[in-house]
């Protein structure tokens, strides 16, 4: 009888399972990633979406959301009629709920209110940033030094999202027909959190396919189209990762910064690694961690360029000495702490992170660097240069020793002839 009860119970549990929705894209960061640096995934000022709603330290921004909605209604001469916006959000409720991978414990009315206030806040924040005349009087978001930039950080947390189609719906309702242009405005606003602000529109998916703001950044902040095409045409190999900058330098590899290219366009040419400059600041850790989490939880992506870039840089940076080498070359620009702090940040970024050696974005670069380092003559020349030709006095010493050896040899030869 006990076995029958268990069987019935399991059957009932299976029957209650809801199908996995293809649009589920707003995830909670799994514990194996979160435990490495929990604060990197927590909003500090602003709650967007369902997961962090109601937290005490984020309550102050809720009033600003209402003020931004009020300002929009006044502008539209709809101050006494918010019902059409509520109705529109209500129609999107089921689809929006399906975007959250974890259960959302909000009643229907609260969920609809959340979508309207959060969506309106994002739209108004962008509009007010570019048009001063639209701003609320004495608005602390724009009057407090740097507050709007700190909001950028919270808007790019994986757990702090609403579906992008909510934003697009509101744009249509307030008469903004060029949604692609507004998307560019969002990118322009959010670019201040990025260590590199080059965006590429070629080959990106339709804005109707963008899932949320973090996904938007991931889609446009990418390697150049030429480099992506080269990656797709390269053969798959089981790549070994590169060594740290100190070891590569001792093996004869040179480092050179490149300008005017995507941060991710790293190249190897004739013994030289060409790498765009990475600026490390207060936002770098948060941004990279959340983009990595997005890639780790989104297997549908064609390339995981953020994860692979971080893995590549983590290989180059094992210690403060490596950071010093890259800083000296202009490849790393530190605006946070010192060389040791930067090394620690990169060493921890890839903790518990999965990458595939066969689809690794920098597999061709790594293979070429490793092949160079395996050549004995390169190791010998690099060692000779490092130990004997790294300063003028060392060079003088070597030449003097060579002359002494030569003179001694000549003396021995002439002595033998005289005999």
PyMOL commands that set and color helices and strands:
alter all, ss='L'
color gray80, all
select helices_A, chain A and resi 2-15+31-34+38-41+56-58+60-75+83-97+108-130+132-134+140-143+147-155+164-173+179-193+207-209+213-220+225-233+245-250+284-296+305-316+320-328+339-349+363-374+376-388+392-418
alter helices_A, ss='H'
color red, helices_A
select strands_A, chain A and resi 254-258+267-269+272-276+278-280+332-334
alter strands_A, ss='S'
color yellow, strands_A
deselect
rebuild
show_as cartoon
